[in-house]
Amino acid sequence: MAIYGAGSKWDEDEMKVDFIANNNFVIGWDYNHAKDLYDIVSSLKAGDIIYLKANQVGSRNLRVKAIGIVTQSFVHTLIENSLTRELITNWNSFTINVRWIVRNEFQIQIPESEGKLTNVRAATFYEENLPLVQSRIIENLINQIS
């Protein structure tokens, strides 16, 4: 199991409501413009955690918009939806099935004692490796489930 941060704002459109309504996450980028994102998203598996976030480069304030659990691997989604190469490279068809558990926003303040910040949290999609953020994501997920 891994935890991933994901952007949900496409240009000026917030996609959180659509993702929750459709029980999915859509990368939002065309394959030809984001091959690296397609690689990382295609590695998601059932049980991985995705959180929708907002953050600016260098900010110590991370806004978490929603937290969900991946319910089906990308490979199974491909097979069950009979996705062809043409459909996969169409960003609107490249979906990951997610059950959104936490739907209320909260903030995580990252203290300076956690070290220098990188630009990772301002990225479109990334694996979350900061222990403080991981524990807050898991804590909020467990609190919602129990």
N, C-alpha and C positions, 0 to 999 in steps of 0.2 A: 504494500500500500504506500502511496505517495500523496503529497498534498501539492496542488497547483493553484497559482493565482492566475486569473483571467480577466482581461478587459471586457467590458460589456457596452461600451459606448462607441458607436460607429459614426464617425463624423459628429453630427449633433444629435443623433438618435440613441437613446438609452434602450438597450435590448433586454434588460432584466425581466420585464413583464412577459415578453415573448418567450424567453427561455423557460421561465417557470410554467407558463401556460402550455408549452409544447414538451415539457419534460426533456429538454435537451440543452446542448451548448453548440453553437455554430461559430466556427472560427472567424468568419467575416472578412477573409482575405482570399483573393483569387490565387490559385496555385502558382501561377507564373510570377507573382509578386511576393510570395511567402513560402517557398519550398521548405525552409527550415521549420516554420510553424506547423506545416502539414506533417513533418516527421515527428515532432514531439507530441502533437495531438494524436497521431495514429498509434502512439505507444501506450495510450491510456488503457487501463483494464478495469474490469468490474471491481469495485471496492475502493478505487482511488477517490480522493476528495478534490473537488474544485471549489474555489471561492471566487466570487465576482468581486472586483476591487476597483478602487480609484486611488491614484497616487501620482504625485509629480516627482520628477527627478530631484533627489536630495531631500525630499520631505520626510520627516519622522512621523508623520501622521498618515496612517493607512486606513482608509475607509472601506469596510467590508460590507458589501451590498446583499450577499446571499451566500449560502454554503450548501453544496449538494454532493451526492455520492454517485459515481459512475455506476450504471446498472448493467451495461453491456459493453464488451470490448469493441473496438473499431472493426476488427476482423469479422465478428459476428454481425455487426451492423451492415457491413458490406454485403455479406452473404444473404442475410434475410431481406435486405432491400434491393437485391440484385443490382447493385450499383456498378455501372460500367466506368471505364476510364473517363469518358466525357462527363458523366454525372459527378464523379469524385472531384474532378478539377473545377467544377462549378461550386464556388464557395457556399452557395445556398443549400447544396445537397450534402455537404461534408458535415454531418452532425454526429454528436456523441450523445447517447442516451444518459440522462442525469435525473435523479430524483432530488429535487431541491427541498431540503429539510429546514434550514434557517432562512427565513425570508425578511427578517427585520434587520435593518442596518445597524452597525456599531462601529466603533473606531478602536484602533490599536495604536497607542502612542509608543514609539520605539525610543527608549532612552539612549542617551549618548554613550552610556556604559556598554551598549551592545556593539560598539565599534563604528567604523566609518560606514556610511551608506553607499551603496552602488546604485546604478541605474536600473537594476533588475525589476523593482516593483513598479516602475513606470512602463515596463514592456507589455506587449499584448498577451503573452502567455509564458509562464515559467514555472519550474519546480521550486516550491518554497522550501528553503533550507535553514532559515533562521529559527532556532529553537523557541524563542519567545513567541513569534507569530504562529508557529506550529501548535504550541500548547494552547494559545487563545482560540485558534480555529477549532481544535478538538474539543476544548472546554465548552464552547458555544454549541457545537454539534451535539455533544452528550447532554447538555442541559435541555436542549429542545426535544431530544428523543425520550428522556426519562421523565 
